[in-house]
């Protein structure tokens, strides 16, 4: 099965997996809550505790390097979505491999909130704008201190707890859809990356409307500062 078909057909069934301490956790899948070029996200309940989590199911394309799990295992910050567990799975009658990231569940995104306000012809109070920007800057400061560049900051990737107004930056590995020119596949890249001074980077990264000027001009020797214009 090709990558696009494998991603388009992603589903998640009730499942379980064994933790490193020997405990078995069972998951009950309630509904799909997100979809993208990377795979799909599902609203899931942990049977043993009743805890609500999000499971992000990602197709493991052998032609690309998936950094998301590697990066998320390093991250521990109040404004970055928490990785709880992970496990791999196969689809019946297929050799396709999927990575399942078990993440804390956050019910809203900044994008969704802004759309709701727009429908009501209302504006987000400035105190909340300042609060959200401050928290996002805290998350970026933490990432940049580790040399990690998110490369796809946008309202859809900023989660929000509506009752506490705590935001969480998410999506550290949304893959860019593989482009085809004259039948030749170009390299598929992933957004989040630990930048290396001697290693060139792709400039075709980050969602168009939130792309830094240097990326628009085709720069490949950039720093974590490319995340600032998106904020």
TADAHU-V105663 format. One record per pair of residues at least 12 apart in sequence whose C-alpha atoms are under 10 Angstrom apart, sorted by the first residue. I is the first residue (numbers start at 1). J is the second residue. Records with the same first field share a line. If there is no record, write none. Layout:
I=J / J
This chain:
1=94 / 95 / 96
2=61 / 96
3=37 / 38 / 59 / 60 / 61 / 62 / 63 / 96 / 177 / 178
4=37 / 38 / 39 / 59 / 61 / 177 / 178
6=39 / 58 / 59 / 60 / 61 / 91 / 94 / 96 / 97 / 98
7=35 / 36 / 37 / 38 / 39 / 40 / 57 / 58 / 59 / 60 / 61 / 98
8=35 / 36 / 37 / 38 / 39 / 40 / 59
9=39 / 40
10=35 / 39 / 40 / 41 / 57 / 58 / 59 / 91 / 98
11=29 / 31 / 32 / 39 / 40 / 41 / 42 / 57 / 91
12=28 / 29 / 30 / 31 / 32 / 40 / 41 / 42 / 44 / 55 / 56 / 57 / 89 / 91 / 100
13=27 / 28 / 29 / 30
14=26 / 27 / 28 / 29 / 30 / 44 / 45 / 47
15=27 / 28 / 29 / 46 / 89
16=28 / 46 / 47 / 87
17=85 / 86 / 87 / 88 / 89
18=87
19=85 / 86 / 87
20=85
24=48
25=46 / 47 / 48 / 49
26=45 / 46 / 47 / 48 / 49
27=44 / 45 / 46 / 47 / 48 / 50 / 51 / 52 / 53 / 55
28=43 / 44 / 45 / 46 / 47 / 50 / 52
29=42 / 43 / 44 / 45 / 46 / 47 / 52 / 53 / 54 / 55
30=42 / 43 / 44 / 45 / 52
31=43 / 44
32=44 / 54 / 55 / 56
33=54 / 55 / 56 / 107
34=54 / 56
35=56 / 57
36=58 / 174 / 175 / 176 / 177
37=58 / 59 / 174 / 175 / 176 / 177 / 178
38=56 / 57 / 58 / 59 / 60 / 61 / 171 / 173 / 174 / 175 / 176 / 177 / 190
39=56 / 57 / 58 / 59 / 60 / 98 / 99 / 100 / 174 / 175
40=55 / 56 / 57 / 58 / 59 / 100
41=54 / 55 / 56 / 57 / 58 / 100 / 101 / 102 / 103
42=54 / 55 / 56 / 57 / 102 / 105
43=55 / 56 / 105 / 106 / 107
44=102 / 103 / 105
45=105
51=104 / 105
52=103 / 104 / 105 / 106
53=84 / 102 / 103 / 104 / 105 / 106
54=83 / 84 / 100 / 101 / 102 / 103 / 104 / 105 / 106 / 107
55=83 / 84 / 85 / 86 / 99 / 100 / 101 / 102 / 103 / 104 / 105
56=86 / 98 / 99 / 100 / 101 / 102 / 103 / 171
57=86 / 87 / 88 / 89 / 98 / 99 / 100 / 101 / 102
58=88 / 89 / 97 / 98 / 99 / 100 / 101 / 173 / 174 / 175
59=88 / 89 / 90 / 96 / 97 / 98 / 99 / 100
60=88 / 96 / 97 / 98 / 99
61=96 / 97 / 98 / 188
62=96 / 97
63=185 / 187 / 188
64=175 / 178 / 187 / 188 / 189 / 190
65=173 / 175 / 187 / 188 / 189 / 190
66=99 / 172 / 173 / 174 / 175 / 188 / 189 / 190 / 191 / 192 / 193
67=172 / 173 / 174 / 175 / 189 / 190 / 191 / 192 / 193 / 194
68=101 / 171 / 172 / 173 / 174 / 175 / 190 / 191 / 192 / 193
69=83 / 86 / 99 / 100 / 101 / 172 / 173
70=172 / 173 / 193
71=143 / 148 / 172 / 173 / 192 / 193 / 194
72=84 / 101 / 170 / 171 / 172 / 173 / 192
73=85
74=143 / 146
75=142 / 143 / 146
76=142 / 143
77=138 / 139 / 142 / 143 / 168 / 169
78=135 / 138 / 139 / 166 / 167 / 168 / 169
79=132 / 135 / 136 / 137 / 138 / 139 / 140 / 142 / 158 / 159 / 160 / 166 / 167 / 168 / 169 / 170
80=104 / 135 / 136 / 138 / 139 / 140 / 142 / 143 / 158 / 159 / 167 / 168 / 169 / 170 / 171 / 172
81=103 / 104 / 105 / 106 / 158 / 159 / 167 / 168 / 169 / 170 / 171 / 172
82=102 / 103 / 104 / 105 / 168 / 169 / 170
83=101 / 102 / 103 / 104
84=101 / 102 / 103 / 104
85=100 / 101 / 102 / 103 / 104
86=99 / 100 / 101 / 102 / 103
87=99 / 100 / 101 / 102
88=100 / 101
103=170
104=168
105=159 / 161
106=158 / 159 / 160 / 161 / 162 / 166 / 167 / 168
107=159 / 160 / 161 / 162
108=156 / 158 / 159 / 160 / 161 / 162 / 167
109=155 / 156 / 157 / 158 / 159 / 160 / 161 / 162 / 167 / 168 / 169 / 170
110=132 / 154 / 155 / 156 / 157 / 158 / 159 / 160 / 161 / 162 / 167 / 168
111=154 / 155 / 156 / 157 / 158 / 159 / 160
112=155 / 156 / 158 / 159 / 160
113=155 / 159 / 160 / 162
114=155
128=165
131=165 / 166 / 167
132=158 / 160 / 165 / 166 / 167 / 168 / 231
133=167 / 231
134=167 / 231
135=165 / 166 / 167 / 168 / 169
136=153 / 158 / 166 / 167 / 168 / 169 / 231
137=227 / 228 / 231
139=167 / 168 / 169
140=153 / 169 / 224 / 225 / 227 / 228 / 231
141=224
143=192 / 194 / 224
144=194 / 195 / 223 / 224 / 225 / 227
145=224
146=194 / 195
147=193 / 194 / 195 / 196 / 223 / 224
148=172 / 192 / 193 / 194 / 195 / 196 / 223 / 224
149=172 / 191 / 192 / 193 / 194 / 195 / 222 / 223 / 224 / 225 / 226 / 227
150=169 / 170 / 171 / 172 / 173 / 190 / 191 / 192 / 193 / 194 / 206 / 224 / 226 / 227
151=172 / 173 / 174 / 190 / 191 / 192 / 193 / 205 / 206 / 207 / 210 / 211 / 212 / 224 / 225 / 226 / 227 / 228 / 230
152=170 / 171 / 172 / 173 / 174 / 190 / 191 / 192 / 205 / 206 / 207 / 208 / 210 / 211 / 226 / 227 / 230
153=169 / 170 / 171 / 172 / 191 / 192 / 206 / 207 / 210 / 211 / 226 / 227 / 228 / 229 / 230 / 231
154=169 / 170 / 206 / 207 / 208 / 209 / 210 / 211 / 227 / 230 / 231
155=169 / 210 / 230 / 231
156=169 / 170 / 171
157=169 / 170 / 171 / 172
158=170 / 171
171=191 / 192
172=190 / 191 / 192 / 193
173=189 / 190 / 191 / 192 / 193
174=189 / 190 / 191 / 192 / 206
175=188 / 189 / 190 / 191 / 192 / 205
176=188 / 189 / 190 / 191 / 204 / 205 / 206 / 207
177=189 / 190
187=202
189=201 / 202 / 204 / 205
190=202 / 205 / 206
191=205 / 206 / 207
192=205 / 206
193=224
194=223 / 224
195=221 / 222 / 223 / 224
196=221 / 222 / 223
197=221 / 222 / 223
198=221
199=220 / 221
200=219 / 220 / 221 / 222
201=219 / 220 / 221 / 222 / 223
202=215 / 218 / 219 / 220 / 221 / 222
203=215 / 216 / 217 / 218 / 219 / 220 / 221 / 222
204=216 / 217 / 218 / 219 / 220
206=226 / 227 / 230
207=230
209=230
210=226 / 227 / 228 / 229 / 230 / 231
211=226 / 227 / 228 / 229 / 230
212=225 / 226 / 227 / 228 / 229 / 230
213=226 / 229
214=226
